[in-house]
Amino acid sequence: MEGERRRQSVKKVLSLRVKNLGDMARVAATSITMGQPSYFIRFESRGRVLLGMLAVFRDFYTLYGVPLFYYIECGGDEGCRSSPYVAFKVDEMGESVEYSSSNKPGMVMIPVVDLEEAPPFIEV
């Protein structure tokens, strides 16, 4: 019974709006290159299209394990609203981040998963 109650109680995530796509892509690409699966999710919430990623806070004593949702609002950016991938690359010239509909050699490809509706545990 107790285990069943725990499964039913889903806590809300802490939603954090980032300044730009590059900030999220950098985190996702780092995870992917370390062998961890990472992806972005896209959904509509209150008339806005949001692109984001779920993570777990690991860097502060009592907040260790807090679920996070990093996100940006797509606005009128068609790439943000429809592209199936975000491509990320860093080299001696700096960082490159772009929306993509196909694989780009030499870049870390971050898949975007389109959700039918906003997850109930994300409030933005």
C-alpha positions as CSV (number, residue, x, y, z in Angstrom):
1,M,0.0,0.0,0.0
2,E,2.8,2.5,0.9
3,G,4.7,1.8,-2.3
4,E,1.5,2.3,-4.3
5,R,1.0,5.7,-2.6
6,R,4.5,6.8,-3.5
7,R,4.0,5.9,-7.1
8,Q,0.8,8.0,-7.3
9,S,2.3,11.1,-5.7
10,V,4.3,12.8,-8.4
11,K,6.1,16.0,-7.3
12,K,6.2,19.1,-9.5
13,V,9.5,20.0,-11.0
14,L,11.2,23.4,-10.6
15,S,10.9,25.2,-13.9
16,L,13.8,27.4,-14.9
17,R,13.8,29.5,-18.0
18,V,17.2,29.8,-19.6
19,K,18.5,32.7,-21.6
20,N,19.2,30.8,-24.8
21,L,19.1,27.5,-26.6
22,G,22.9,27.2,-26.3
23,D,22.8,26.9,-22.5
24,M,20.4,23.9,-22.7
25,A,22.3,22.3,-25.7
26,R,25.6,22.5,-23.8
27,V,24.2,20.5,-20.9
28,A,22.5,17.9,-23.1
29,A,25.5,17.5,-25.3
30,T,27.8,17.0,-22.3
31,S,25.5,14.3,-21.1
32,I,25.4,12.6,-24.5
33,T,29.1,12.6,-25.0
34,M,29.5,11.0,-21.5
35,G,27.3,8.1,-22.7
36,Q,24.1,9.3,-20.9
37,P,20.9,9.6,-23.0
38,S,19.6,13.1,-23.3
39,Y,16.8,14.7,-25.2
40,F,14.6,17.8,-25.3
41,I,10.8,17.8,-25.0
42,R,8.5,20.2,-26.8
43,F,4.9,20.9,-25.9
44,E,2.3,23.7,-25.8
45,S,1.4,25.3,-22.5
46,R,-0.9,28.3,-22.1
47,G,-0.7,29.1,-25.8
48,R,3.2,29.0,-25.8
49,V,5.4,26.4,-27.4
50,L,8.1,25.4,-24.9
51,L,11.3,23.4,-25.6
52,G,13.1,22.1,-22.6
53,M,14.9,19.3,-20.8
54,L,14.4,17.5,-17.6
55,A,17.3,17.2,-15.2
56,V,18.1,16.5,-11.5
57,F,19.8,19.1,-9.3
58,R,23.1,17.5,-8.0
59,D,25.1,20.5,-6.7
60,F,23.8,21.7,-3.4
61,Y,23.5,20.0,0.0
62,T,19.8,19.9,0.9
63,L,18.6,20.5,-2.7
64,Y,20.3,17.4,-4.0
65,G,17.9,15.5,-6.1
66,V,15.4,18.3,-6.8
67,P,13.8,17.7,-10.3
68,L,14.4,20.6,-12.7
69,F,12.9,21.6,-16.1
70,Y,15.2,23.9,-18.1
71,Y,13.3,25.5,-21.0
72,I,13.0,28.3,-23.6
73,E,9.9,29.7,-25.2
74,C,9.9,29.2,-29.0
75,G,7.9,32.3,-29.9
76,G,7.8,32.7,-33.7
77,D,11.0,30.7,-34.3
78,E,9.8,28.0,-36.7
79,G,13.0,25.8,-36.1
80,C,12.2,25.8,-32.4
81,R,8.6,24.9,-33.0
82,S,9.1,22.0,-35.5
83,S,12.7,20.7,-35.9
84,P,13.3,17.1,-34.8
85,Y,16.9,17.8,-33.7
86,V,19.1,20.4,-32.1
87,A,22.7,20.2,-33.4
88,F,25.6,21.2,-31.0
89,K,29.3,21.6,-31.7
90,V,32.2,23.2,-29.9
91,D,35.6,23.6,-31.4
92,E,38.5,26.1,-31.5
93,M,36.1,28.6,-33.2
94,G,33.6,28.4,-30.4
95,E,30.1,26.9,-30.0
96,S,27.6,26.3,-32.8
97,V,24.0,25.5,-32.0
98,E,21.2,25.1,-34.6
99,Y,17.9,23.5,-35.2
100,S,18.1,20.6,-37.8
101,S,15.9,18.2,-39.7
102,S,18.8,15.8,-40.4
103,N,22.1,14.5,-39.0
104,K,25.0,16.9,-39.2
105,P,28.4,15.2,-39.3
106,G,30.7,16.4,-36.5
107,M,27.9,17.7,-34.3
108,V,26.2,16.2,-31.3
109,M,22.6,15.6,-32.3
110,I,20.0,16.2,-29.5
111,P,16.6,14.6,-30.4
112,V,13.4,16.5,-29.7
113,V,10.4,14.6,-28.5
114,D,7.0,16.2,-29.3
115,L,4.5,15.7,-26.5
116,E,0.7,15.7,-27.2
117,E,0.2,17.8,-24.0
118,A,2.1,19.3,-21.2
119,P,3.1,16.8,-18.5
120,P,1.1,17.3,-15.3
121,F,4.2,17.6,-13.2
122,I,5.5,20.6,-15.2
123,E,4.0,24.0,-14.4
124,V,5.3,26.9,-16.5
